[in-house]
Amino acid sequence: MKREITISGNSMSNSKGNGVIICSNEVTDDASGDASISIDRNTLSHLKRDGIILQNIAFHKELSITNNEVRQCGRNGIAVLCSYPEILVAGNVVAECKGTGVHVQRGVCSVKECEIVQNGGCGVLLKNIDIVLASLKKHQVVISNCKIKDNKEDGIAIYNSKNLLALIEGNEIDTNWRNGVKIDANSISGASVDDTYEGVYKAVEKKMKSTGHIEIKDGQIIFNRKSGILVENSHLIIDGPTIQANVSSALSVKGNYKKVRFTEKALKHHKIAGFVFNNGKVINIYLSLIHICRCRRLLTCRSRWSPYH
């Protein structure tokens, strides 16, 4: 028997609670694992808590959150806080929420063609992605063709990324108040993996031996108030995004810089400004705000306002 939850075409505003909340294990898989949840084309605004939140639901076949408009919530716009093998967040508008725009914890997800703007936290926050589920897929996380702009923390933040295979492709990551993209092999704020899964995580991590990497491909990362990309102790491949006019630096590497690799396309097209290479090592260059605002050149330039970039 196929089990489904479908929430579609609703409008809710000026509520003291959540817009949509699912927090029960009553929807369970049958023998074929054919359970699914669909949240589609809802309009949620001016809510005291989260726009859409799912928690304590594990191991269903498919979860889709598509074409919703979520605005001005008191906490997160969309939050999926559970292990889920296939999460699709696509075509949503998430704006002006006080917390994170899209927050996924432990679930394996794709965030595509969303507009995530002017939220009080990160645009997209991913942490502790379930590597037991993740090991079954080519990319455990895909963030593609999104507009992530003017959020008060990082545009995209990924924590506990040690064994993660992720693709960040074709996004417009613009004018966020911290970093455009932050990638950290450690958990956020020192938090640990859920105790229920700790033994399984350790076993899988030991077997995988840090084989994961994150690829940032095409798109643009511009005008963010700190670094375009901040990477800490994580394997990163940069493949052709435009990274320019970020206030601190284009790329900041903490830890082993040899974990960061540039494809031929990224170097050939001269789309990156804000750092130089010295025997393969990335060195940050900090630019004055005046120069950043004035200079729009794709090639390196000499300026009395700053060093080479």
C-alpha positions in Angstrom: 0.0 0.0 0.0 1.4 3.4 -1.0 1.3 6.0 1.7 1.3 9.7 0.9 1.0 13.1 2.5 0.1 15.9 0.1 -0.3 19.5 1.2 -1.1 21.8 -1.8 -2.6 25.1 -2.7 -3.1 26.5 0.8 -2.7 30.1 2.0 -1.9 31.1 5.6 -0.8 34.4 7.1 -0.7 36.1 10.5 -0.5 32.9 12.5 1.2 32.5 15.9 2.5 29.0 15.0 4.1 27.3 12.0 2.7 27.3 8.5 3.2 23.6 7.8 4.6 21.2 10.4 5.0 17.4 10.1 6.6 15.8 13.1 5.3 12.3 13.4 6.5 8.8 12.5 3.0 7.6 11.8 3.7 7.7 8.0 5.9 4.6 7.7 7.3 2.8 4.8 5.6 -0.4 3.5 7.7 -3.3 2.3 8.5 -1.6 -1.0 9.6 1.6 0.7 7.0 3.6 -1.2 6.1 6.4 1.2 6.2 10.0 0.1 5.5 13.6 1.2 4.7 16.5 -1.1 4.3 20.1 -0.1 3.5 22.2 -3.2 2.2 25.7 -4.2 1.4 27.0 -0.7 1.6 30.7 0.3 2.8 31.2 3.8 3.5 34.6 5.3 3.8 36.6 8.6 4.1 33.6 10.8 5.5 33.6 14.3 7.5 30.4 13.8 8.7 28.3 10.8 7.1 28.5 7.4 7.6 24.7 6.7 9.2 22.4 9.2 9.6 18.6 9.2 11.2 16.7 12.0 11.4 13.2 13.6 10.5 11.6 10.3 13.0 9.1 8.9 13.7 7.0 5.8 10.8 7.6 3.5 11.2 7.3 -0.2 10.7 10.9 -1.4 10.1 14.4 0.0 9.4 17.3 -2.3 8.9 20.9 -1.2 8.2 22.8 -4.4 6.8 26.1 -5.7 5.9 27.5 -2.3 6.1 31.2 -1.3 7.3 31.6 2.3 7.8 35.2 3.6 8.4 37.0 6.9 8.4 34.0 9.3 9.7 34.4 12.8 12.1 31.5 12.5 13.3 29.5 9.4 11.5 29.6 6.1 12.0 25.9 5.3 13.5 23.4 7.8 14.0 19.7 7.3 15.5 18.3 10.5 15.5 14.5 9.9 17.3 11.8 8.0 15.7 11.5 4.6 17.1 9.7 1.6 15.8 12.1 -1.1 14.7 15.7 -0.5 13.8 18.0 -3.3 13.5 21.7 -2.5 12.7 23.4 -5.9 11.1 26.6 -7.2 10.4 28.1 -3.8 10.6 31.8 -2.8 11.9 32.2 0.7 12.3 35.8 1.8 12.5 38.1 4.8 12.4 35.3 7.5 14.2 36.0 10.7 16.1 32.7 10.7 17.7 30.6 7.9 16.0 30.5 4.5 16.4 26.7 3.8 17.8 24.6 6.7 18.5 20.9 6.1 20.0 18.7 8.8 21.0 15.1 8.1 18.8 14.7 5.0 20.2 14.1 1.5 18.9 17.0 -0.6 18.7 19.0 -3.8 18.0 22.7 -3.7 17.2 24.0 -7.2 15.8 27.1 -8.8 14.9 28.8 -5.5 15.0 32.5 -4.7 16.3 32.8 -1.1 16.7 36.5 -0.2 16.8 38.9 2.7 16.7 36.3 5.5 18.1 36.9 9.0 20.3 33.8 9.0 22.1 31.9 6.2 20.4 31.6 2.8 21.0 27.8 2.8 22.3 25.9 5.8 23.3 22.2 5.6 24.8 20.3 8.5 25.5 16.7 9.5 24.3 15.2 6.2 23.6 11.5 6.8 26.6 9.8 5.2 25.0 6.4 5.6 22.3 7.5 3.1 24.7 9.8 1.3 27.1 7.0 0.4 24.5 5.6 -2.0 24.4 8.7 -4.3 26.7 10.4 -6.7 26.1 13.8 -5.1 24.6 13.8 -1.7 23.9 17.6 -1.9 23.1 19.6 -5.1 22.5 23.3 -4.9 21.9 24.7 -8.4 20.5 27.7 -10.3 19.4 29.5 -7.1 19.3 33.2 -6.4 20.8 33.6 -2.9 21.1 37.2 -2.1 21.3 39.7 0.8 21.0 37.2 3.7 22.4 38.4 7.0 24.8 35.5 7.5 26.5 33.2 4.8 24.8 32.7 1.5 25.5 28.9 1.6 26.9 27.2 4.7 27.8 23.5 4.8 29.1 22.0 8.1 30.4 18.6 8.9 31.4 18.2 5.2 34.3 15.7 5.8 32.9 12.8 3.7 30.3 14.8 1.7 30.0 14.8 -2.1 28.3 18.1 -3.1 27.8 20.1 -6.2 27.1 23.9 -6.0 26.4 24.9 -9.6 25.1 28.0 -11.5 24.0 30.0 -8.5 23.8 33.7 -8.1 25.3 34.3 -4.6 25.3 38.0 -4.1 25.6 40.6 -1.4 25.3 38.3 1.6 26.4 39.9 4.9 29.1 37.2 5.6 30.7 34.8 3.2 29.2 33.8 -0.1 29.9 30.1 0.5 31.3 28.7 3.8 32.4 25.0 3.9 33.6 23.5 7.2 34.6 19.9 7.9 33.6 20.4 11.5 30.1 20.6 13.0 28.4 23.9 13.6 29.1 25.5 17.0 30.8 22.4 18.2 27.6 20.3 17.9 28.1 16.6 17.5 26.2 14.1 15.4 23.0 12.8 16.9 23.8 10.2 19.5 21.4 7.7 17.9 23.7 7.6 14.8 27.1 8.2 16.4 28.3 4.6 16.2 27.1 4.2 12.6 28.7 7.5 11.6 32.1 6.5 13.0 32.0 3.1 11.3 31.2 4.7 7.9 33.6 7.5 8.3 36.4 5.1 9.1 35.6 3.1 5.9 35.3 6.1 3.6 38.6 7.7 4.8 37.6 11.3 3.8 36.9 10.6 0.2 34.3 13.4 -0.2 34.7 16.7 -1.9 32.6 19.8 -2.8 32.6 21.2 -6.3 31.6 24.8 -7.0 30.9 25.2 -10.7 29.9 28.2 -12.8 27.5 30.9 -11.5 28.7 34.0 -9.7 29.8 34.8 -6.1 30.0 38.6 -5.9 29.8 41.5 -3.5 29.6 39.4 -0.3 30.8 41.3 2.8 33.4 38.8 3.8 35.0 36.1 1.6 33.5 34.8 -1.6 34.4 31.3 -0.4 35.6 30.3 3.0 36.8 26.7 3.3 38.0 25.0 6.5 39.7 21.6 6.3 37.6 20.5 3.4 38.3 19.2 -0.1 37.1 21.8 -2.6 37.1 21.9 -6.5 36.6 25.3 -8.1 35.4 25.0 -11.7 34.6 28.2 -13.4 32.5 30.4 -11.1 32.9 34.2 -11.3 34.3 35.3 -7.9 34.7 39.0 -7.7 34.3 42.1 -5.6 33.9 40.3 -2.2 35.0 42.7 0.6 37.6 40.6 2.4 38.9 38.1 -0.3 37.7 35.9 -3.1 38.9 32.7 -1.4 40.0 32.2 2.2 41.5 28.8 3.1 41.9 27.6 6.7 43.8 24.4 7.1 45.5 22.4 4.4 45.5 24.6 1.2 46.4 21.5 -0.9 42.8 20.3 -0.4 41.7 23.2 -2.7 42.0 22.5 -6.5 41.3 24.7 -9.5 40.2 23.3 -12.9 41.8 24.5 -16.1 38.5 26.3 -16.9 38.6 28.3 -13.7 42.1 29.5 -14.4 41.8 30.0 -18.1 38.8 32.3 -18.1 40.3 34.7 -15.5 37.0 34.9 -13.6 38.5 35.0 -10.2 39.8 38.2 -8.5 41.0 38.6 -5.0 43.9 36.2 -4.5 47.2 35.1 -6.2 49.1 31.8 -6.4 52.5 31.2 -5.0 53.8 27.7 -5.7 50.2 26.5 -5.7 49.4 28.1 -2.4 46.4 30.5 -2.2 47.2 33.8 -0.5 44.4 36.1 0.5 44.5 39.7 -0.7 42.4 42.2 1.2 41.0 45.1 -0.9 39.8 48.5 0.1 36.0 49.0 -0.3 36.7 52.0 -2.6 38.6 49.8 -5.0 36.0 47.0 -4.9 33.2 49.4 -5.7 35.1 51.0 -8.6 36.8 48.0 -10.3 34.8 45.7 -12.4 37.6 44.2 -14.6 37.7 40.5 -15.2 41.4 40.5 -15.8 44.0 41.3 -13.1 44.7 45.0 -12.7 47.1 47.3 -10.9 45.5 50.0 -8.8 46.8 52.5 -6.2 43.9 51.3 -4.1 45.1 47.8 -3.6 47.6 45.1 -4.6 47.1 42.8 -7.6 43.7 41.1 -7.8 
